Amino acid sequence: MVRVVFVLLPQLHLLDLAGPAQVFATAAELGCDYALHYVSQPDPTAQPDLAAQSDLTAQPDPTARPARSHDDGHVHSAQGLPLRAEPEWPELDPADLVVVPGSRIGRPPAWPPVHPETAERLRRHHRNGGTVASVCSGADALGRAGLLDGRRCTTHHELQDALARRHPAARVVRDVLFVTDGRIVTSAGVASGIDLALHLLATRHGPGVAARVAREMVVYARRNGEQHQESVMLRHRGHLDDAVHRVQDLIDARFTESLPLATLAEAARCSERTVTRLFARATGLTPLRYQHALRLEHADQLLAQGATAEAAAHAVGFADARMLRRIRTQIERGNDTAPIAGAGTPPQT
């Protein structure tokens, strides 16, 4: 069971929380092992009761729990809806995910308070091998935990300058939906939190699962990049042809495998000639080009995580790194429909 822990800061934006939460909740309904947790933080203004200490020069007890507000566990959203969160964090494993949704920011920027215990929790989870993500202004909490130093990150476009000034060791990337730097993932805010969650889902479970969740939510998925780009898995989903959707579902789920045209035709419940014609009319691509684009996108994710070109090529179904490079070149030139030895998929045109 993978835990997804949402850290609720004061005045959080509901959509920054609800969007990513819906992605993982939908994935759980579809059979993925996710358990969602919502935690609050100690009252940032609470101070230890020094009068209760008999020796004021004694060192503080490291096992003592910090003081919490009388409104323990309740968080007020920016939209006025009160939320109830657990005051205690669950025990986390490296496979678990921690997400900090964004909160309302005043002008000039008045970032939400982050308690030292919350910052330490974020540091500890990342130090132990876990992934930490943020939506919108939640990036500041990661910065206060020291997790943005020397890393690429992003936030809402209106806050990018302020974030850069506040955390000068961070490398703020502008005008992108989300940025992945190792196990730190930051997003621009609002709907991009959904894009971030779908990206994490695709990384863990493959594009097929993420595509299915996105379709259940009736949303489009996007991917990281220096320019706005929709993900391959949903870039060509803006049509209403159920037969082509079934073929895309099959390719999304088994993009690393050899998929003869007969197999795709069976999924579409039509002839091989018809499935090719329908697919091209709905998406503007051949099934082979669509599958190759999926492979390249996933290979790029693996390369960004430190995989070698050879390992990435094998992981996505290509024979070797040389084949990966050839397919990339052919797609960039718009000429990847011809059969290529070692591509792992017979021609589908």
SVG drawing of the C-alpha trace seen along z (x, -y; Angstrom):
<svg xmlns="http://www.w3.org/2000/svg" viewBox="-18 -44 42 54">
<polyline fill="none" stroke="black" stroke-width="0.4" points="0.0,0.0 1.4,-3.4 0.5,-6.3 -0.2,-9.7 0.1,-12.3 -1.4,-15.8 0.0,-18.4 -2.7,-21.0 -1.3,-24.5 -3.5,-27.5 -5.7,-29.0 -5.1,-26.2 -6.8,-26.4 -9.4,-23.6 -8.6,-22.7 -4.9,-22.5 -5.8,-19.7 -8.9,-18.2 -7.3,-17.8 -4.3,-15.6 -6.4,-13.8 -9.0,-12.8 -6.3,-11.4 -4.9,-9.0 -8.4,-8.2 -9.6,-7.3 -6.4,-5.2 -7.3,-3.4 -10.8,-2.7 -9.3,-1.2 -7.2,1.2 -3.9,-0.7 -2.9,-0.3 -3.1,-3.9 -4.2,-5.2 -4.8,-8.9 -3.9,-10.8 -4.5,-14.4 -2.4,-15.9 -2.3,-19.3 0.7,-21.0 1.3,-22.3 0.2,-25.8 3.2,-27.8 2.7,-30.5 2.6,-28.0 5.7,-28.2 6.9,-25.6 5.7,-26.2 9.0,-27.3 7.4,-28.0 6.6,-24.3 10.3,-23.5 12.0,-23.3 15.4,-24.0 15.2,-26.7 18.8,-26.1 18.1,-22.4 18.1,-21.2 14.6,-20.7 13.3,-17.2 13.8,-15.9 10.9,-13.4 8.4,-16.1 5.7,-16.7 5.2,-20.4 2.3,-22.4 -0.7,-22.4 -3.5,-24.9 -6.9,-24.5 -8.3,-24.1 -6.3,-20.9 -6.4,-19.3 -8.8,-21.9 -7.7,-23.9 -9.6,-26.7 -9.4,-26.8 -9.0,-30.0 -12.5,-29.4 -14.0,-29.4 -14.7,-25.6 -13.2,-24.2 -11.4,-20.9 -10.5,-18.3 -7.0,-16.7 -5.1,-14.3 -2.7,-16.0 -0.3,-13.1 1.6,-11.8 1.5,-8.1 4.8,-6.2 6.2,-6.6 8.2,-4.3 10.4,-5.5 7.6,-4.4 5.2,-6.9 4.4,-10.3 4.1,-13.6 2.2,-16.5 2.0,-20.1 -1.0,-21.9 -0.9,-25.6 -2.4,-28.3 -3.6,-31.8 -0.8,-34.3 -1.3,-38.0 0.2,-41.0 3.1,-41.6 3.7,-37.9 2.8,-36.6 3.6,-32.9 1.7,-30.5 3.4,-29.6 5.4,-26.3 6.1,-24.8 9.7,-23.5 8.2,-20.0 6.5,-20.1 9.8,-21.2 11.6,-18.4 9.0,-15.8 9.5,-16.9 13.3,-16.7 13.2,-13.3 10.9,-11.7 13.1,-12.9 16.3,-11.9 14.9,-8.4 14.3,-8.0 10.7,-9.4 9.2,-11.8 8.0,-15.2 5.7,-17.3 4.1,-20.7 1.3,-22.5 1.5,-26.3 2.7,-28.2 3.3,-24.8 6.8,-25.1 7.7,-27.5 7.3,-24.8 9.8,-22.6 12.1,-25.6 11.9,-26.1 12.8,-22.5 15.9,-23.1 14.7,-20.8 14.8,-23.3 18.5,-24.3 20.3,-23.6 17.2,-22.1 14.9,-23.1 11.4,-24.0 8.4,-26.0 5.3,-27.6 2.3,-29.8 3.5,-32.4 2.6,-35.3 4.8,-33.9 7.9,-32.9 9.8,-36.1 9.0,-36.0 9.9,-32.4 13.3,-33.0 14.0,-35.9 12.9,-33.9 15.0,-30.9 18.0,-32.1 19.6,-28.7 16.7,-27.3 16.5,-27.4 13.0,-28.6 11.8,-27.5 9.2,-29.8 6.1,-29.1 6.0,-25.3 3.2,-23.2 5.5,-21.2 9.1,-20.4 10.7,-17.1 14.2,-17.2 15.0,-13.9 12.5,-13.1 11.3,-16.7 8.3,-17.6 6.8,-21.1 3.8,-22.4 2.4,-25.8 -0.9,-25.5 -4.6,-24.8 -5.2,-22.4 -1.5,-21.7 -1.7,-19.8 -3.8,-17.3 -1.1,-17.1 1.5,-16.6 -0.4,-13.7 -1.1,-12.1 2.6,-12.3 3.5,-10.6 0.9,-8.0 2.3,-7.3 5.9,-7.1 4.9,-4.5 2.3,-2.5 2.8,-3.3 0.9,-5.6 -2.0,-3.2 -3.1,-3.6 -2.7,-7.3 -4.7,-7.5 -7.5,-5.5 -7.6,-7.7 -7.6,-10.8 -10.4,-9.5 -12.4,-8.7 -11.9,-12.3 -12.5,-13.7 -9.3,-15.7 -6.3,-16.1 -2.8,-15.2 0.3,-17.3 4.0,-16.6 6.9,-18.6 9.0,-20.6 10.4,-24.0 7.3,-24.6 3.7,-23.7 3.1,-20.2 0.4,-17.7 1.4,-14.1 1.4,-11.6 -1.1,-9.4 -3.8,-12.1 -2.6,-14.5 -4.6,-12.6 -7.6,-11.8 -9.8,-14.7 -12.0,-12.5 -15.2,-10.5 -14.3,-7.3 -14.8,-4.5 -13.0,-2.0 -9.9,-4.1 -10.1,-4.8 -10.0,-1.0 -6.9,-0.7 -5.2,-3.5 -6.1,-1.9 -4.4,1.3 -1.3,-0.5 -1.1,-2.7 -1.2,0.4 1.2,2.5 3.4,-0.1 6.6,1.9 5.3,5.0 5.1,6.0 1.5,5.3 0.6,6.7 -2.1,4.9 -4.3,8.0 -4.2,7.5 -5.2,3.9 -8.0,4.7 -9.4,7.3 -9.4,4.6 -11.2,2.2 -13.6,5.0 -13.1,4.2 -10.8,5.2 -7.1,4.4 -7.6,2.0 -10.5,0.2 -8.5,-0.2 -5.7,-1.9 -8.1,-4.2 -10.0,-5.1 -6.9,-5.6 -5.4,-8.0 -8.6,-9.9 -9.1,-10.3 -5.5,-11.0 -3.5,-12.0 -1.0,-9.2 -0.5,-5.6 -0.8,-3.2 2.9,-2.5 3.8,-6.2 1.6,-6.6 3.3,-3.6 6.8,-4.9 5.8,-8.3 4.7,-6.7 8.0,-4.8 10.1,-7.9 8.2,-9.9 8.7,-7.1 12.4,-6.8 12.8,-10.5 11.4,-10.2 13.8,-7.3 16.8,-9.3 15.8,-12.3 15.9,-10.0 19.5,-9.0 19.0,-5.8 21.5,-5.1 20.3,-5.4 20.8,-1.6 18.7,-0.8 16.0,-3.3 15.8,-1.8 15.4,1.8 12.9,0.7 10.5,-0.8 10.8,2.0 13.5,0.9 16.3,3.3 19.1,0.8 20.0,-2.8 20.9,-3.1 17.3,-2.1 16.0,-4.7 18.0,-7.4 16.9,-6.3 13.2,-6.3 13.6,-9.7 15.1,-11.1 12.5,-9.6 9.6,-11.0 11.2,-14.4 11.3,-14.2 7.8,-12.9 8.9,-9.7 8.6,-6.8 6.0,-4.6 8.4,-2.3 9.4,1.1 12.7,0.9 14.6,3.9 14.7,4.3 11.9,1.8 9.9,4.4 6.7,3.8 5.8,4.8 4.6,2.1 0.9,1.2 0.1,-0.6"/>
</svg>
